[in-house]
Amino acid sequence: MFELKYSFGYDKVSLIPRVKSSLESRDNVDIGVNFGNTKLSSPLIASPMPDVCESDMAIALWNLGAFGIIHRFMSAQEQIKHYLKVYESYAKAGAAIGINGDWQERYDALFDAGCRVFCIDVANGFSSNIENVINYLKKDDVYIIAGNVASKEGYQYLDDLGVNAIRCGIASGGVCSTKTETGILSPMASMILEIAEFKYANNSSAFIIADGGVKQPADVCKALGLGADIVMAGSIFAGTDESPGNVIKDNSGKMHKLFRGAASFSTQKYLSGKKPTYVEGIETFVDYAGAVKNVLDRYNRGLKSSMSYFNACNLKEYKENITWSINI
């Protein structure tokens, strides 16, 4: 089947204010979002990637009003230790599980430890392989995140299965090589528009999580303005003090931290103990960024400023007031 469609990423979108703003200050803007039974003061989630979110990141983000999901690329015992560290710090976090191997035992143990937000973390969430995992989790009172999907059809599939939030985005991440290995790519801006249009036309309840492609605060502004409910990011957090791993200094004295895709060679080898037969993720370095507070403050300020241009006091008004153009 051939579909003639113009797809575009964040870089092709410009936000153009066409309303007079009456806001006295961007400080009067509320960028908070209800995420499950929690009100976050920032609409950002740290991705469950091996070089992004463990307990230190989750605790720091919670204390700053954001949220983290502890990755699954470790033993179940290690993941539970990280979750308990968060719990004992009077913070909240989610935890990722897969759909193969020890996923059921891992889930049960994390649930017993107190976790109530779970991310079913697979490359292709538009697959029947995910159904039994979703159905197993639905027996408990937990918040279920599933994905990833790249179309309204994928979103509808997971929404019909009754999940609470859906990760939308395939191959737009900075360390994902799916687009070069498979030809599959969902440019984030047009994909969010497609899924958001379906969601609101059908009164669907599942949150749209824009996952991937965030490089600067403008990308978060565009994702939320175009219809996402919340934004998940990896690379912007990977270079901070709170991310796993050590700071590495190169020959010129510049500092970096390691950032690997979930399907990269070393991540797969560590998880399975075997040499992977197929790789769809790369391994690279990101610039050292200091404390995660500095990163989150910058992104929050950018979003608040953008909202003030559109006379939006909250994210609902931002979506309603947003106007934009495509850069051809």
N, C-alpha and C positions, 0 to 999 in steps of 0.2 A: 504494500500500500504506500502510495506517495502522498505526502502532505506538504503543500507549499505554505511555508510559514516563516516569518521573519523573527528569529530569536536573537535576544540581546542580553548582555550582561550589565552590571552596574555602571561600567565605564561609558556606556552609550546613553545613559539617562542623565538629564539635567532637571533639577527641580526649579520651577519658575513661580514665584509668588504672584498671585493675582488678587489678593485680598489685602485690605488695609489692616495693619496690626494695631490693636489697642493695648497690647501688653506693655507694662511699664518696664519690666525686666525679665530676662530669660530665667532668673531665679524663681519666678512665679509659676514656672512650668512644671507639671507633674509627669515624669517619665515612668512612673511605676506601672506594674502589670500584675494581675492576679494569676499566679502560677500554682495550680492545684488549690490547696487550702492556705497558701502563703501569698502575701502581698510583697513582691519584690520592689525595691526602689530604683532598680535598673533593669532594663529588658535584655540583659546579656547572660548567656549560659556558656560555661567552659565546656568544650567538647571532650568526650571520654576517650582521649587519645593518650598513648603511653608517655609522651613528653609534654603533656598539658595538665592533666588533672589527677592528682592524688589528694591525700588529706590536707596538706598545707594549702594548696590552692583552694580547695572547697571551703576550708575554714575562713581564709582571707576574703573570698568572694562573699560568703554569707555575712560576714561582719561589715562588708561594704554595700550590702543590699542586693547583691547579685547571687548567682547560683552555680554550683559545679556538680559534675557527674563523674564519679570515680571510675576510671577505665578498667577493663576486664583483662588486660594483657599481663596477667600475673596469676599466681595460684589463688584459689578461693580463700585460703587462709590469710594470705597477704592482703587481699581486697577487704576482707572482714576486719582485719587490724586497722586498715586505713579508715574504714567506716566508723569503727568504734572510737578512733581518735577524734573524728569529727563530732560524734555523738557526745563524747565526754567533754568536748569543748563547748557544749551547749549550742552547737551549730547544726544546720541541716544540709544534707547532700543527697544526691541520687547515686545509683550504682548501675553499671552496665552489665548485661549478661548477653550471651550468644544464643544460638539455636541448636548447637551441636555439643557433643561431649558432656561436660558436667553441669550444663546450664541449670538443670532442675535442682540438683544438690546445692549449687551455688546460690540460686534464688532462695531456697528454703533457709539456708544458713544466714543469708543477709536479712531476710524477713525476720527471722528469730532474733537477730541482732538489733532490730528496730527500724530498718530501712523501709520506707514506704513510697519511694519514687524510683521506678525502674525504667531503664532504657534498653530495649531490645535492639542490640547494636549489630546490624548486618549490612552488607553492601547493597543488597537488593531486597527491600522490604515488600516489593510487589511480587510476592511468591507464596505459594501454598505452604512452603516449609515453615512459615512463621506462625501459622494458624494455631497449632497445638500449644505453642508457647504462650500466645496471647490468651487462649482459653484457660490455660493452667493458672496464669496470673489473675485472671478475672474472678477466680474463686475467693480471692482476698480483697480487702479494701485498700488497693494501692493505685497510685497514679502511673499510668502506662504510657511511655513514649516509644514509638516504633518508627521504622523507616530503614533505609532511606528510599524515597520515591522521587520521580522527576516529572510527574504529569498529574492532571486532574483524575485520570483513571486510577493511578496508584493511590492518590489521596482518598478517593472514594472507597477503594477496596479496604484500606485500613480503618477508615471512618465507620464503615459498615460493620467491621469486626469489633467496634466499641472501644478503641483506644482513646486516650485523652489528648495526646499531642502527637504530631507527625513530623518527622524530620524530612524536609523537602530540599533536595539538592543532590545531584550525582555528578562527580567529576569536576566540580568547580573549586575544590580545595587545593591549597598550594602544594601539597605533597601527595596528591592523587594522580596516578598516571593512567587511570581508566580511559580517559579520552584518547590517549595515544595508543593504548593497547587494544581497545575495543571499538573505537569510533563513537562511543556513547558520551554525550555531554548535555547537560541542561543549563544553559546560560541563566543565571539566577534571576535577573529582573523579569524577563518574559515568563519564566516558569512561575514565579510568585504571582504575577498578574493572572495567569491562567488558573491556578489553584484557588486564589482568593475569589475570583469571579465565580467559580463553581461553589465554593463554600457558602458565600452569601446568597447566591441564587437558590441554594437548596437548604438553607438554614442549618448547615452542618455545625457541629459543636467542637470538633477536634481542633486544637490549636495548630496553627501553621508555624513551624519552627524553620526559619530560613537558615540552612546549614551549609556554609562554605562560601569562599570567595571574598570574605571581609578582609580588606587590607588597610582601610582608613575609616575615620568616623562617618564620612559621607556615605559609605556603603551601608552602614547600619541605618542611617536616615532613609535611604532609598528603599531598603528592605521593608522597614516598618511602614513607610508612606505608601508603598505599593500594595500592602495587604498582609504582610507577615504579622504574627502576634508577638513573636519573640525571636531573638537572633542567637544562634550558636556559632561560636568562633574557636579556632584553635591557634593559628599562628600568632595572633596578637597577644596571646597569653603565654606562648611557649618560651619567650625570651625573658620572662620575669624571674625574680628571686624565688617565688613560690612554686614555680613549675619544677617537676622532677629533673634531676641531672645537675651537672656541674657547669659553671661558667668556664669557657675555654678561650684562651688568649692566642691570637694568631701572631705571625712573625712581625706584623706591623704594630702590634699592641692593641688591636681592636678586639673587643670581647664578643663572644657568641655563645649560643646554647644549641644543642642538638634538637632537631625536629624531624620526626619520622612519621610516615603514613602508617595507618593501621595495617595495610596489606604490604608493607615494605618487607624486604628480605629479613632483616634482623628481628623485626617485631614478630613475624610469623615463626621464625626459627626459635625464638625465645619461648613463645607460647606452646609450640608443639614439640620442641626438642629435636625436630627434624629439619633437613634442608627443604625449603619450600619448592614446590614444582612449578609455581606460577606466581608472579609478582605484579601487583597493580598499585604500588606505592613507592615513593622515593624517599631518600634520606638526605637531609640538607642541614644547614645551619641558619638560625635567625639571629639578628642583632640582639645583644643583651639590652634589656629595657628597664632594669631596676625593679622597684617594687610594683606589684600589680595595681596598687592604688593609683599610681601615676597614669597607667594605661586606662584604667576604668574612668578616672576623672576626665581625661581627655575625651573619651568617647561619649561620656554623659554630657559634657559641656557642648560638644558638637551637636548632639541631638537636641538639647534644649535650645540652642541658638537657632537651629533649623526650624524647630516648632514655633519659635517666636516670630519668624518671618511669615508664618502661615496663620498667625493669630490663634494658635492652638494651645489650650491650657492642659490638654492631656492627649494621650495617643489616639483615642477615639476621634477627637476633633481634628487631629493631624491627618488621619486617613480621609476624613470627610472634606478637608480644606485643600488637600494636596493637589497641585497641578504640575505637570511635567512635560518634557518633550524628549524625543529620541534624536540623538546626534547621528545623522547619516554619514 
